[in-house]
Amino acid sequence: MSTLPFPAPADRDVELLERLAAGRQRLLDQVGRRIVGQKDVLDGILTALLSGGHALLVGVPGLAKTMMVSSVADALQLKFSRIQFTPDLMPSDITGTEVIEEDLTTGRRSFRFVAGPLFGNIVLADEINRTPPKTQAALLQAMQEHAVTAANQTYRLAEPFFVLATQNPIEQEGTYPLPEAQLDRFMFELHVEYPSRQEEERIVEWTTGEVAAPLSPVLSGTELLELMGLVRRVPAPKVVVEAAVKLARMTRPGDSLAPPGVREYVAWGAGPRASQFMVLGAKARAAMDGRPMADLEDVDAVVLPVLRHRIVVNFHAEAAGRKAEDIVREVTGAARRSQGA
């Protein structure tokens, strides 16, 4: 009789775990033919994809955010669509529109829906904060329901479906901050940092030499959907769920668990979707390592990208120079201290 708190994984799931662990390494190897470094960001993207979530990539221009997303799409053999967000972009430019079509035989006219670039597997929303909220909101239904409604008709999007958006944190003129409701639909906010000196030297050598070689597909869309199902079946012990819920609740200034910094500097904390994404991210990380169960270290690894864009700081925080990331670190520190007590 098993002494484990959960049943041992089925043979099929054991095989899928091994395939996922090997596929993760092959994916990193393939994308590494174009992208130097950024392993943490790539792991974050893959974690979001396996969890069925969307990701927001934040970084200054020139850090290969767009190439990173397109390379992942190539390595996963998925249909890739890029939308360049600009101030004059309209919602129908993203979702699609109806056009009048005439039958040359009968002369009758009818409307036909022409799908927009949102109808892809991996959709790159490039510089998403450069378009007005009206157009940003065109993504909301697609991100939440994987569907698009146009002219009272709802069209399902092909599965799998992911939105990977990029944002430039430097320029604020002519930009439109994402609404909190839309930010909450992104599983992760991943920060793309400057490369190290050695990495930058390799980047310059690669980009000034021969054209980069094409990537070999690692996984198909069907295989990715199967692995996404596997992630859902990875068990999360009660302690993992409790830790995720506790961390989310500690970001809310009105909660009894909130540390002093949250009560002083936070206007609004993270909602229940943060707890869900922390548990899903922990499951995905465990599966990517070939482990059959999520643990607390997996939660610790995803807490920052899950929480930092879900915390709204108040004017006291701005005056004191405190950012959402500082609040997340205070919350995680307080959570660790309470566990050790």
C-alpha positions in Angstrom: 0.0 0.0 0.0 1.4 3.4 -1.0 2.5 5.8 1.8 2.4 8.8 -0.6 -0.4 11.4 0.1 -1.4 11.1 -3.6 -1.6 8.0 -5.9 1.5 7.2 -7.9 1.3 8.7 -11.4 0.1 6.4 -14.1 2.7 4.9 -16.5 1.5 7.3 -19.3 2.0 10.3 -17.0 5.5 9.1 -16.1 6.3 8.8 -19.7 4.9 12.3 -20.4 7.0 13.8 -17.5 10.1 12.3 -18.9 9.2 13.6 -22.4 8.5 17.1 -21.0 11.8 17.3 -19.1 13.7 16.3 -22.3 11.5 18.6 -24.4 12.2 21.6 -22.2 16.0 21.1 -22.6 15.6 20.6 -26.4 13.5 23.8 -26.5 16.1 25.8 -24.6 18.8 24.4 -26.9 16.9 25.3 -30.1 16.0 28.8 -28.9 19.6 29.2 -27.7 20.6 29.1 -31.4 19.1 32.6 -31.7 18.9 34.0 -28.2 21.9 34.3 -25.9 21.2 33.9 -22.2 17.8 34.8 -20.8 17.2 31.3 -19.5 15.0 32.5 -16.6 12.7 34.4 -19.0 12.5 31.5 -21.4 11.7 29.2 -18.5 9.0 31.7 -17.4 7.5 31.7 -20.9 7.4 27.9 -21.1 5.9 27.7 -17.6 3.1 30.1 -18.7 2.5 28.1 -21.9 2.3 24.8 -20.1 -0.1 26.4 -17.5 -2.3 27.7 -20.3 -1.6 31.3 -19.3 -0.4 34.5 -20.9 2.8 36.4 -20.2 3.8 40.1 -20.3 7.5 40.7 -21.2 8.9 44.0 -19.9 12.2 45.3 -21.0 14.0 48.2 -22.8 14.3 48.1 -26.6 17.0 45.9 -28.2 16.8 43.0 -25.8 15.3 40.6 -28.4 11.9 40.3 -26.7 10.2 39.9 -30.1 12.8 37.4 -31.4 12.4 35.4 -28.2 8.7 35.0 -28.7 8.9 34.2 -32.4 11.7 31.6 -31.7 9.6 29.9 -29.1 6.7 29.7 -31.5 9.0 28.2 -34.2 10.4 25.6 -31.8 6.9 24.6 -30.7 5.6 24.4 -34.3 2.7 26.7 -33.6 1.1 29.4 -35.8 2.6 32.7 -34.9 0.9 36.1 -35.3 2.5 39.4 -34.6 0.4 42.6 -33.9 2.3 45.8 -33.8 0.3 48.0 -31.4 0.1 51.7 -32.5 -2.1 54.6 -31.5 -4.2 54.3 -34.6 -4.9 50.5 -34.3 -8.6 49.7 -34.1 -10.2 46.6 -32.4 -11.3 45.2 -35.7 -7.7 45.3 -36.9 -7.0 42.7 -34.3 -10.1 40.5 -34.1 -11.2 40.7 -37.7 -14.1 42.3 -39.5 -17.0 41.5 -41.8 -16.8 42.3 -45.5 -19.5 42.3 -48.2 -19.0 39.5 -50.7 -20.9 39.3 -54.0 -21.8 36.0 -55.7 -20.9 36.5 -59.3 -23.4 33.9 -60.4 -26.5 35.1 -58.6 -25.5 38.7 -57.9 -26.5 38.2 -54.2 -24.4 39.9 -51.6 -23.6 38.5 -48.2 -21.3 39.3 -45.3 -18.2 37.2 -44.7 -16.0 37.3 -41.6 -12.4 37.8 -42.3 -10.3 36.7 -39.3 -7.7 39.0 -37.9 -4.2 38.2 -36.6 -5.7 37.2 -33.2 -6.6 33.9 -34.8 -3.2 32.2 -34.1 -1.7 29.9 -31.5 0.9 32.3 -30.2 0.0 36.0 -30.6 2.7 38.6 -30.0 1.2 41.8 -28.8 4.2 44.0 -29.5 4.4 47.2 -27.4 0.9 46.6 -26.1 0.9 49.9 -24.1 1.1 52.0 -27.3 -2.5 51.6 -28.3 -5.6 53.1 -26.6 -7.6 51.1 -24.0 -10.4 50.5 -26.5 -8.1 48.4 -28.6 -6.3 46.8 -25.7 -9.7 45.6 -24.5 -10.2 43.7 -27.8 -7.9 41.1 -26.3 -9.9 40.6 -23.1 -12.4 38.0 -24.4 -9.8 36.2 -26.3 -7.4 35.9 -23.3 -10.1 34.8 -20.9 -12.5 32.7 -23.1 -10.4 31.9 -26.1 -13.1 33.3 -28.4 -13.9 36.4 -30.4 -17.3 38.0 -30.8 -18.0 40.0 -33.9 -21.4 41.1 -35.3 -23.2 39.0 -32.7 -21.3 35.9 -33.8 -18.8 34.1 -31.5 -15.8 32.4 -33.1 -13.7 30.0 -31.2 -9.9 30.4 -31.4 -7.7 27.5 -32.3 -6.1 25.7 -29.3 -3.6 26.1 -27.8 -3.9 29.9 -27.6 -1.5 32.2 -25.9 -0.9 36.0 -25.8 2.7 37.1 -25.2 2.8 40.9 -24.9 5.9 43.2 -24.8 6.1 46.5 -23.0 8.8 49.2 -23.0 9.2 50.6 -19.4 11.2 53.7 -20.4 9.0 55.8 -22.6 5.7 57.0 -21.0 4.8 59.7 -23.5 2.2 58.5 -26.0 1.5 55.3 -24.0 -1.6 54.0 -22.3 -1.1 51.9 -19.1 -2.8 48.6 -19.2 -6.1 48.4 -17.2 -5.8 46.4 -14.0 -8.5 44.0 -15.3 -6.3 43.2 -18.3 -3.0 43.0 -16.3 -4.7 40.4 -14.0 -5.3 38.1 -17.0 -1.5 37.9 -17.6 -0.2 35.0 -15.6 3.4 36.3 -15.4 5.1 39.7 -15.8 8.6 38.7 -16.9 11.4 41.3 -16.8 14.0 41.0 -19.6 17.3 42.3 -18.2 20.5 43.5 -19.8 22.9 40.7 -20.8 26.2 40.2 -19.0 29.3 41.4 -20.7 30.2 37.9 -22.0 26.7 37.4 -23.3 26.7 40.8 -25.0 29.9 40.0 -26.8 28.4 36.7 -28.0 25.3 38.6 -29.2 27.4 41.0 -31.2 29.4 38.2 -32.8 26.3 36.3 -33.7 24.3 39.2 -35.1 27.1 40.6 -37.2 28.0 37.2 -38.7 26.1 34.7 -40.8 22.3 34.5 -40.8 21.0 32.4 -37.9 20.2 28.8 -38.8 16.5 27.8 -38.8 15.1 26.1 -35.7 13.9 22.5 -35.6 10.5 22.0 -34.1 10.5 20.4 -30.6 6.8 19.9 -29.9 3.6 20.2 -32.0 0.4 21.9 -30.9 -1.2 18.5 -30.2 1.7 17.4 -28.0 1.7 20.7 -26.1 -2.0 20.3 -25.4 -1.3 16.9 -24.0 1.4 18.2 -21.8 -0.9 21.0 -20.6 -3.3 18.3 -19.5 -0.4 16.6 -17.7 0.4 19.8 -15.7 -3.2 20.0 -14.5 -2.9 16.4 -13.2 0.3 17.1 -11.3 -0.8 17.0 -7.6 -0.3 20.1 -5.4 -0.1 19.1 -1.7 -2.3 21.0 0.8 0.7 22.9 2.1 1.4 24.3 -1.4 -2.2 25.5 -1.9 -2.1 27.0 1.6 1.2 28.8 0.9 -0.1 30.3 -2.4 -3.4 31.5 -0.9 -1.5 33.0 2.1 0.9 34.9 -0.1 -1.9 36.4 -2.2 -3.9 37.3 0.9 -0.8 39.0 2.5 -0.8 41.5 -0.3 -4.2 42.9 0.7 -4.0 45.8 3.1 -7.3 44.9 4.8 -6.3 41.3 5.6 -5.2 40.3 9.0 -2.1 38.6 7.5 -0.9 41.7 5.8 2.6 42.9 7.0 3.1 46.6 8.0 4.5 47.6 4.6 1.4 46.3 2.8 -0.9 48.2 5.0 1.1 51.4 4.6 1.9 51.3 0.9 -0.7 49.2 -1.0 -4.0 50.4 -2.3 -5.2 47.1 -3.8 -3.7 43.6 -3.4 -3.8 40.5 -5.6 -7.1 38.6 -6.2 -7.8 34.9 -6.2 -6.4 34.5 -9.8 -2.9 35.1 -8.3 -3.4 32.0 -6.0 -4.5 29.9 -8.9 -1.6 31.0 -11.1 1.0 30.4 -8.3 -0.3 26.8 -7.9 -0.5 26.2 -11.7 3.0 27.7 -12.1 4.4 25.4 -9.3 2.8 22.4 -11.0 4.3 23.4 -14.4 7.8 23.9 -12.9 7.6 20.5 -11.2 6.6 18.8 -14.5 9.3 20.6 -16.4 11.9 19.1 -14.0 10.3 15.7 -14.4 9.0 15.6 -10.8 5.5 14.2 -10.2 4.5 16.7 -7.4 4.8 20.4 -6.8 6.5 21.7 -3.7 7.1 25.0 -1.8 10.2 25.8 -3.7 8.2 25.8 -6.9 5.8 28.3 -5.4 8.8 30.5 -4.3 10.1 30.5 -7.9 6.9 31.9 -9.4 5.7 34.3 -6.7 7.4 37.4 -8.0 6.3 37.2 -11.7 2.8 36.3 -10.5 2.3 39.1 -7.9 4.3 42.1 -9.0 1.8 43.3 -11.7 -1.2 42.6 -9.4 -0.3 45.0 -6.6 -1.4 48.6 -6.9 0.7 50.9 -4.6 -0.6 54.2 -3.2 0.9 57.7 -3.3 2.7 57.0 0.0 4.7 54.3 -1.8 5.5 56.5 -4.7 6.7 59.3 -2.3 8.9 56.8 -0.5 10.2 55.2 -3.7 8.6 51.8 -2.9 7.7 49.6 -5.9 5.4 46.6 -6.2 8.5 44.3 -6.3 9.6 45.7 -2.9 6.2 44.8 -1.5 6.4 41.3 -2.9 9.8 40.8 -1.3 8.5 42.0 2.0 5.5 39.7 1.8 7.6 36.6 0.9 10.0 37.5 3.7 7.2 37.8 6.2 5.7 34.5 5.0 9.0 32.7 5.5 9.4 34.1 9.0 5.9 33.0 10.0 6.6 29.5 8.7 9.7 29.3 10.8 8.0 30.6 13.9 
